[in-house]
Amino acid sequence: MKILHIVAGDLNGGAAKGAYCLHKGLLELGLDSKILTNSVTTFGDERVVSVAAGKKGRIRNMIRGQFDSLSASLYRKREKIIFSTGFFGFDFTKTKEYKEADIIHLHWINNGFVNIKHLRKVKKPIVWTIRDMWPMTGGCHVAEAINCKKYKTKCGKCKQLKSNWSFDLSYIVHKRKRKYLPRHTKIVGISNWIAEKAKESNLFKNFDVSMINNNVDSNIFYSVEKRVAKKILNLKTDKKVILTGAGDNSNHWKGFYKFLNATKSLDKNKYLLCFFGKLNNDVIRDIKETGFEYKLFGYIQDQISLRLIYSAADIFVAPSIMDSFGKTLAESMACGTPVVCFDSTGPKDIVDHHLNGYKAEPFKPDDLARGIKWVLNGSDYEKLCQNAREKVVKNFDSKVIAGKYKSLYKEILRK
């Protein structure tokens, strides 16, 4: 059984990271797994083939990405968040890897990597793992975060583009997907929440949609003794460490200001706030104004450093308003650090209330604060840490998830 994963984006982060983790899990199970990507990073893995290799490859890849975003830039009043069209892309059906594969597994395919039109040429079984909302929309990636439900119809009058025209760019993108996406495509959501959104969508309502959670490698993310982790990170404090972070904390759907509001009811003398991920100057200013002692780790791609940061923390707070899964939550729990999150979207699959963390009422900062106090001041803290690790190893480890995909592949080929 030969699987070819089509993966856009840097394999070090975001959705591509989950795809690469799955690829490694499949190899452990003895499957013939390969990745075709536009990532410059390949980890020296001979089974990862990059179309961005070499100077010419990088230039072509950059041009395809710029062309893909060009049409959205015509909407001058649009919200400046990612919008993808799928108009341009590398024709992967011409590659040796495609011709040898038994199953084509799509993941995150944007930034000019895959032209949706090329999908109609695929005459092999397709699995598409949905890692954000783009596959079901007319171009946006976070429809629910901007309170838009038009993916349930046919898009048009796009809220993100600030368009008042029914037949705008979002309508055209959505129409192309309806036209070119093969009907035999198997859709897999990485959480119950996003799988349900796919079932509700106009595009996938007649497709076969199932759910297999996202995955983390519990051999990489495991607990390091807190005293040791703090010493390595130079965290010289006796205060409880509250950690939060995301790739880009300025995205409003990450709920960063929900967390800052929650800290207003916490004792500044008891807690050290730690942050990782991109933080703009406005966010840093607001952190300073909380009056807490704090530490900024910046944008972290190195998994060893992340393991130490998760392990040094006494609690991880994930205040996301919308998250397709919540990989940082699972990584933290794998390191034995309990999580507080809102009882909503993807994270609600990961945390079990009062068992390995706390699920706060959406989207109330005061209950988020209540959860932080409950975790850190409770008598069963060590049990929470143990349960957190066990939940991830049992349910989200890359080998466990790879096994579920292996069964899915077999079922598809049998049919």
N, C-alpha and C positions, 0 to 999 in steps of 0.2 A: 504494500500500500504506500503510494508516493503522494505526499501532501506538499503543495506549494502555497505558502503564505504570501499575500500581497500586502505590504506594510509600508505606509508613508510616515515620514517624520523621524526624528532622531531616536535611535533605539535606546538611548540613555534615559529617555523620559516620556511622560505622558502615555498615550494609548499604545505606542509602539513598544514600550517597555513591557507591557502585559503580553503583547504578541510574542515577543522574544522569549519571555519566561515560559509561555506555553510551548513554543518550539523546543526548548531545552527539555521540558517535561516529556514531550512526545519522543524525543531521541532516547531518553532514559527507558521508555517503554518499548524501544526497539523499532519504532516507525521511521520510515524514510522521509524526514521533514526537511524542507528547504525554505528559505526566505528570499523573496525578491523585493528590494527596497530602494528608496532614494536617500537613505541615511548615509552620511559620510562615515559614521561609526559602524564598524562591523564586528568588533571585538576579536578580530583575527580568526573568526569562524569561517571555515571554508565552505560551509553550507549557507552562508549569507552572501547573496549576490547583489551588489549595489550598482544601480544605473548612474550614480553620481561619482563613480570612481574615475580618477584622472581629471585633468584640467577641463577637457572638453565635456566630460560627463557632468561636472559641477556647473559649468556654464549653461548647458542645455537644461539642466534641472532648474536652475535659477530662473531662466527665461520662461519655462513652462509655468512656474509658480507665479511669476509676475503677470503673465497673460491671464491666468485663471482668476486673479483678483481684479483685473483691469475693469471689467464691466461693472462691478459693484461700485467702483470709485466714481462712476458717473453720477451716482446719487449723493450729491454734496452734503445733504442734511442727515445722512445715515448715521446710526450709532457705530462708533469705531471699535467694533468687535468682529471677530472672524466671520467671514461670509465666503462660502466656497461654491463654485459653479459646476465643476466637473466637465467644463467645455474642452479642456486641454489635458493631454496626458501621454505617457509613454505606452506604446502598444505592446503590452506584455505577451499577447498571444503569438507574437513572432519569435519569442525566445525559446531556446532549447529547454529551459526549465519548465515552461508551460507545456511543451509537447510531450515531455516525459511524465508529467504529473497525472495522477488518477483523480485527484480532487483539488479544486481551487478554493482556497480559504482567504476571503477578503477580511481585512480589519479596518483600520483608519486609512483612507485612500486619497486624502485631499492634498492641497497645496500643489495642484497641477500634476499629480502622479498618475492618476487614472482618469481617462476620458470615459464618461458613462457610456458613450456610444460604442466603445470597444467591447463592452460586456455582452452585446448581442452576438458577438463572434464566438463566445465561449460555448463549446459543445460538450463540456464536461460538467459533472456535479459541482455546484457552487454552495459553499457555506459562507455566510456573511455575519461576522460577529459585530454587533452594534455597540460601539464604545462611546458614542454621544448621539445626539438627535439628528445629525445631518442626513443619514440615509433616508429618513422619512420626511424631510422638509424640503422647501424650495431654496435652500442655501444656508440657512442659519444653523448653528450647532447647539444652541441653548434656548430653544423656543419657549419652554416652560419658565425659564429664568426671566424672560421679558414679557411673561404673561400672555403669550400668543398661542392660540389653539387652531390656527389655520392649517396646520399640518393634517388636521382631521378632515379637511375639505380638499382644496387644490391649490392652496396658497394664493398669492395675489394681494394687492394692497398691503405690502409687507411692512410690519411695524419696525423691524430693524432698519430697513432701507428708508423709512419715513415716506413711503409711497402711497399715493391715493388712487393709483391706477390698477384696475383688476388684472390686466394682462401685462404685469411688470416682469422684472427679471426673475423674481421668485416663482411666478406662475410658469415661466418658460423652463426654468431648471426642474421644477416638479414634473412638468409635462414630459421632458426628456427622460426622466427616470421611469415614468409609467410606460414609455414607449420602448426603452432599450433594456430594462432589467429583465432577464429571463425569469419566467414564471416558476421554474423548478428550483429557484434559489431558496435554500434553507436559511431562515433568519434566526439568529441566536442573540438574545439580550444578555448583558453581563450582570443584570439584577432583575428581580421581579418587577420593579418599577418601570424600567426602560422597556422590558419585554411587553408589559401591558400598554405602554405608550405606542409601541409598534403595532399591536393588535387594534388599537383605536384609530390608527392613522389611515388616511385614504389610500396611501400607497401600498401598505402591507396587510390590509384587512383581509385579503383573500390568499395570503401567503401562509406557509407553515412556519409558525413562530414558536420558539421554545426558549428556555432559560438555562444557561450554564454560567455560574459566577466567574468573575475575574479571578486571577490567581496571583500568588506571591510565592517566592522561593523561601521556604522556612529553613533551608540550609544556609541561606545568606542572612536572613532576618531572624535572629535569636537573641535571647537575653544575655547581656553582659552585666556583671555585678555593678550596681549603681555607683558604688564608691570608686571603682576602677574607671568606669565610663566618665564620671565627673572629673577625675584627676587628669585623664587624657585630654578632655575638652577644656581643662583649666577653669572649671566651674567651682570656685572657692566659696561655697555657701552652705549654710545649714538650713536654709529655707526650702520649702517644698517647691519643686520645679514644675511649672505648668507650661506645656509645650503646645504650640499650634503652628500650622504651616500648610502651604500649597505651592504649586508651581508659580502662580501669579496671584498674590493676595489682593491685588487691586481690582480683580474681577468681582463685581458686586454679588454674583451668585455664590461666591465662596463664603459669604457671610462674615467677613472679617470684623466689621463694625458691630455685629451682634456679639462677638466675643469681647470686644473692647467695652461695650455697654455692660456685659455680664461682670466684668472685673470691678465695676463701681461698688458692688456690694461685698467685695473681698477685702480682707485685711492686708494692707500694703506691707506690713512688717513680717508677714508669714510666708509670702510667696515670691518666687523669682519667675518672671515671664520670659520664655524663650521662643524665638521665631525662626523658621527657615522659609526660603522661597523669595521671590522677587517682591520688594517693598519700595514703593515710590516715596518721594520726599514728604508728601502730605501724610501718608500713613505713618512714617517714622516720627513725624512731628506729633501726631495724635498718640502714638505710643508713649512718647516722652511726657505728654501732658497727663497721662494716667497717674504719674507719681510713683509707679512701681520700679523696682530694680529690674533691669531687663538685659537680655543678650540677643544679638542678631547674628545668626549663622550664615545668612545670605542664601543664594541659590545653590543647592547641593545636588550633584549628580552621582557622586561617589557613594556606593551602597554601604561600604564599610563605615564611612562617616555618618551616614543616616542611621545605621544600626547603633552606633555609639550615642547619637543624639536621642533616639527613641528610648534607649536603655537608661540614659541619665535622667530622663523625665519621670516624674511620679504619676503624671496623667497627661494624656493627649486630648486636646479639645478640637473637635471638628465641627465648626458652626455653619457648614454648607447649607445653602437654601436649595440648591439643586446639584446633585452629583449622580452620574450614571452608575457608579459603584462606590468608590471611596477607598482607593488603593492605600492611601496614607493611614487610614484607620486599621486596615488589615496588617500593614507592615508594623505599626506600633504594637498591636496586640500580639503579633508573632514574637516581638521582643519582650513580651510580658508586661506591657504597660497598658492599663485600662483606658477606655475611651469614653468621653462624653460627646454626644452628638444630638441632633434633632431627630425625632422619630418620623423621618420623611425620606422620600426618594431612595437612592441606592443604599445609603448607610444603614437604613432600618433592617437590611438583610444581615448586616455584619455584627452589630452589637445586640446582646441579649440583656434586657433591662434588669438591673440588680444582680446579674450573674457574672458578667465580665465588663460591665460599664453601666452607663446611665443614658437613657433616651429621653431627652427633654421634649416638652410640648412645643410643636412648631409654632412660630419661630420666636419664642419668648426668651429674651436674655436673662430674665430673673430665674427661669427654670433651669437654664444652662448653668447659672451660678449655683443654684441649689444642687445640681448634679455634681459639680466640682467639689463642693463641700461634702456631699454624701460619700463620694469616692475617697477623698483624702482624709476624712475624719472618722470613717467607719472602722469597726473592729475586725472586719473580714478582708482587709486590703490585700493580704498575701494570697488569699483564696481567689480574689478577683484577678490578680496577676496570673495565677496558675490557669484559671479558666479561660483567660484571654488567649494565652498561648495554645491551649488545647483546642479552642474553637477554630483557630486558623489552620493548625496542622490537620485537623480532621476534615475541614470543609473547603479550604481555599488553597492548600498547598499545590504547587504546580503539577506534581505528579498525580494528585487526586483529580484535578481538573483535566489533565491530559487524558486520564483514563475515561472520563466522561465523553471527551471528544473522540477518543478511539472508538467507543461504542457507537457514537453518532455516525462516524465515517463508515463503519461496518454496515450499519443499518441502511445508509444511503446507497452504498454500492450493492447491497443485497437487493434493494428495490429496483 
